[in-house]
Amino acid sequence: MLNYLWGFMIVIGIVYAAFTGNLPAVTNAALDSSKEAVALCITMLGVMSLWVGLMRIAENCGIISGAARTLNPFLRFMFPAIPKGHKANEYISTNIIANVFGLGWAATPAGLKAMEEMGQLNGHSQIASKDMCTFLILNVSSFQLIPVNMIAYRSQYGSANPASILGPAMIATFFSTLAGVVFAKFMYALPQNRKHARNLKLPPQEIPSTYSRSQADLSKKKKGGIFH
């Protein structure tokens, strides 16, 4: 849908420029934008290489695993159904740490692996578990200590002080994450909702099961709900 929308806007812009005699301006803008896009890609490539490299060094030095252990109380609070010591916890920790430093591209692989692990715990159901929904909310709200992307963009476009957004960004993302945590825990506390599962017309075996904290109980499926 977005492809059609962007295509429509481009065509309308070119047609309007043709009727108003501004085609040369459109051509110049296209060329200038292409140059800026290449320059921005080169800038972002350097920033990405630096921070992803630092993350890899931190991972090899055991800093990430140490941070994951530090995050354990928070993970137990936010994801109580994930068994202690499960691989999903490590991936979630890596994703959160990367997001805190504004490394969305580095957070994505860990986030996908975390979802994959939680999907296995959820019996590969077509309905996301409560923990999967909570993880998605945390990613959307995403508290950031250092918004690397925005600093790089501001530097590329000539900002006198690219890092001046650190304070406002921390405050804004802190409250967005706080709101996300409150909402996630509120939804987590709601009783199982079978009505929505029936509306999806899923067979009974596709209604997700509650996964317990012990590995032995993971094979025992219990009927759950839409946000479970």
C-alpha positions as CSV (number, residue, x, y, z in Angstrom):
1,M,0.0,0.0,0.0
2,L,2.8,2.4,0.9
3,N,4.5,1.7,-2.5
4,Y,1.4,2.8,-4.3
5,L,1.1,5.9,-2.0
6,W,4.6,7.0,-2.6
7,G,4.4,6.3,-6.4
8,F,1.1,8.3,-6.5
9,M,2.7,11.3,-4.7
10,I,5.8,11.2,-7.0
11,V,3.7,11.1,-10.2
12,I,1.4,13.9,-9.0
13,G,4.4,16.0,-8.1
14,I,6.0,15.6,-11.5
15,V,2.7,16.3,-13.3
16,Y,2.1,19.4,-11.3
17,A,5.6,20.6,-11.9
18,A,5.1,20.0,-15.7
19,F,1.9,22.1,-15.7
20,T,3.4,24.9,-13.7
21,G,6.7,25.0,-15.5
22,N,8.9,23.8,-12.6
23,L,10.3,20.6,-14.2
24,P,13.9,22.0,-14.0
25,A,13.5,22.5,-10.2
26,V,12.3,18.9,-9.9
27,T,15.3,17.6,-11.8
28,N,17.7,19.7,-9.7
29,A,16.0,18.5,-6.5
30,A,16.3,14.9,-7.6
31,L,20.0,15.2,-8.3
32,D,20.7,17.1,-5.0
33,S,18.7,14.6,-3.0
34,S,20.7,11.7,-4.6
35,K,23.9,13.3,-3.6
36,E,22.7,13.9,0.0
37,A,21.4,10.3,0.2
38,V,24.9,8.9,-0.8
39,A,26.6,11.2,1.7
40,L,24.2,10.2,4.5
41,C,24.7,6.5,3.7
42,I,28.5,6.9,4.0
43,T,28.1,8.8,7.3
44,M,25.7,6.2,8.7
45,L,27.9,3.3,7.5
46,G,30.8,4.7,9.6
47,V,28.5,5.2,12.7
48,M,27.1,1.7,12.3
49,S,30.5,0.1,11.9
50,L,31.8,1.9,15.0
51,W,28.9,1.0,17.3
52,V,28.2,-2.5,16.0
53,G,31.9,-3.2,16.4
54,L,31.8,-2.0,20.0
55,M,28.8,-4.2,20.6
56,R,30.6,-7.2,19.2
57,I,33.7,-6.4,21.4
58,A,31.4,-6.1,24.4
59,E,29.8,-9.4,23.6
60,N,33.1,-11.2,23.2
61,C,34.4,-9.7,26.4
62,G,31.4,-10.9,28.4
63,I,30.1,-7.4,29.0
64,I,26.8,-8.3,27.3
65,S,26.3,-11.5,29.4
66,G,27.1,-9.5,32.5
67,A,24.6,-6.9,31.6
68,A,22.1,-9.6,30.9
69,R,22.6,-10.9,34.5
70,T,22.1,-7.4,35.8
71,L,18.8,-7.2,33.8
72,N,17.6,-10.5,35.2
73,P,15.3,-8.9,37.9
74,F,13.8,-6.6,35.3
75,L,13.3,-9.5,32.8
76,R,11.7,-11.7,35.5
77,F,9.3,-8.8,36.3
78,M,8.4,-8.1,32.6
79,F,8.5,-11.7,31.3
80,P,7.5,-14.0,34.3
81,A,6.6,-16.9,32.0
82,I,10.0,-17.3,30.4
83,P,12.0,-20.0,32.3
84,K,15.0,-18.7,34.2
85,G,18.2,-19.3,32.2
86,H,16.3,-19.7,28.9
87,K,18.1,-18.5,25.7
88,A,15.3,-16.0,25.1
89,N,16.5,-13.9,28.1
90,E,19.9,-13.4,26.6
91,Y,18.5,-12.3,23.3
92,I,16.0,-9.9,25.0
93,S,18.9,-8.4,27.1
94,T,21.0,-7.9,24.0
95,N,18.0,-6.3,22.2
96,I,17.3,-3.9,25.1
97,I,21.0,-2.9,25.5
98,A,21.3,-2.2,21.8
99,N,18.1,-0.1,21.9
100,V,19.3,1.8,24.9
101,F,22.3,3.0,22.8
102,G,20.1,3.7,19.8
103,L,21.5,0.9,17.7
104,G,18.2,-0.2,16.1
105,W,20.0,-2.2,13.4
106,A,22.0,-4.1,16.0
107,A,18.9,-4.7,18.1
108,T,16.9,-6.2,15.2
109,P,18.7,-9.5,14.9
110,A,18.6,-10.1,18.7
111,G,14.9,-9.1,18.7
112,L,14.1,-11.6,15.9
113,K,15.9,-14.4,17.8
114,A,14.1,-13.5,21.0
115,M,10.8,-13.7,19.2
116,E,11.8,-17.0,17.7
117,E,12.6,-18.4,21.1
118,M,9.4,-17.1,22.7
119,G,7.5,-18.5,19.7
120,Q,8.9,-22.0,20.5
121,L,7.8,-21.6,24.1
122,N,4.4,-20.6,22.8
123,G,4.1,-23.8,20.7
124,H,4.5,-21.9,17.4
125,S,0.9,-20.6,17.8
126,Q,-0.5,-18.1,15.4
127,I,-1.4,-15.9,18.4
128,A,1.3,-14.0,20.1
129,S,1.9,-14.8,23.8
130,K,1.7,-12.2,26.5
131,D,5.5,-12.1,26.8
132,M,5.8,-11.6,23.0
133,C,3.4,-8.7,23.1
134,T,5.2,-7.2,26.1
135,F,8.5,-7.5,24.2
136,L,7.0,-5.7,21.2
137,I,5.7,-2.9,23.4
138,L,9.2,-2.4,24.9
139,N,10.7,-2.2,21.5
140,V,8.2,0.3,20.3
141,S,8.6,2.6,23.4
142,S,12.4,1.9,23.4
143,F,14.2,4.0,26.1
144,Q,17.4,5.5,24.6
145,L,20.4,6.7,26.5
146,I,22.3,7.7,23.4
147,P,20.2,8.3,20.2
148,V,23.1,7.4,17.9
149,N,20.9,7.7,14.7
150,M,19.6,11.2,15.5
151,I,23.1,12.4,16.5
152,A,24.5,11.1,13.2
153,Y,21.7,12.8,11.2
154,R,22.1,16.1,13.0
155,S,25.9,15.9,12.4
156,Q,25.4,15.2,8.7
157,Y,23.1,18.1,8.2
158,G,25.4,20.7,9.9
159,S,24.1,20.9,13.5
160,A,26.3,23.0,15.7
161,N,25.8,20.6,18.6
162,P,24.5,17.3,17.4
163,A,24.5,15.8,20.9
164,S,22.3,18.5,22.4
165,I,19.2,16.2,22.1
166,L,20.6,13.8,24.6
167,G,18.7,15.2,27.6
168,P,15.3,15.7,25.8
169,A,15.6,12.3,24.1
170,M,16.3,10.5,27.4
171,I,13.3,12.2,29.1
172,A,10.9,11.5,26.2
173,T,11.9,7.9,25.8
174,F,11.9,7.3,29.5
175,F,8.3,8.3,29.8
176,S,7.3,6.5,26.7
177,T,8.9,3.3,28.0
178,L,7.3,3.9,31.5
179,A,3.9,4.2,29.8
180,G,4.6,1.0,27.8
181,V,5.6,-0.9,30.9
182,V,2.5,0.1,32.8
183,F,0.3,-0.8,29.8
184,A,2.0,-4.1,29.3
185,K,1.6,-5.1,32.9
186,F,-2.0,-4.0,33.0
187,M,-2.7,-6.1,29.9
188,Y,-0.7,-9.0,31.4
189,A,-3.0,-9.0,34.4
190,L,-6.2,-9.2,32.4
191,P,-8.0,-12.6,32.4
192,Q,-7.6,-14.8,29.4
193,N,-9.8,-13.7,26.5
194,R,-11.3,-16.5,24.5
195,K,-13.8,-14.3,22.6
196,H,-11.1,-12.8,20.4
197,A,-9.6,-16.2,19.8
198,R,-12.9,-17.5,18.6
199,N,-13.3,-14.4,16.4
200,L,-10.1,-15.3,14.7
201,K,-11.7,-18.7,13.8
202,L,-8.7,-20.6,15.0
203,P,-8.9,-24.3,15.8
204,P,-8.7,-25.2,19.5
205,Q,-5.1,-26.4,19.2
206,E,-4.1,-23.0,17.8
207,I,-5.2,-21.2,21.0
208,P,-1.8,-20.6,22.7
209,S,-0.8,-22.4,25.8
210,T,0.6,-21.0,29.0
211,Y,4.3,-21.9,29.3
212,S,5.5,-22.5,32.8
213,R,8.8,-21.6,34.3
214,S,10.0,-25.2,34.4
215,Q,11.1,-27.0,31.2
216,A,9.2,-30.1,32.2
217,D,5.9,-28.2,32.0
218,L,6.5,-26.8,28.6
219,S,5.2,-29.9,26.9
220,K,1.9,-29.7,28.8
221,K,-0.5,-27.4,26.9
222,K,-3.3,-25.6,28.5
223,K,-5.8,-23.6,26.5
224,G,-5.1,-19.8,26.7
225,G,-6.3,-16.6,25.3
226,I,-5.6,-13.9,22.7
227,F,-3.1,-11.9,24.8
228,H,-1.6,-14.8,26.5
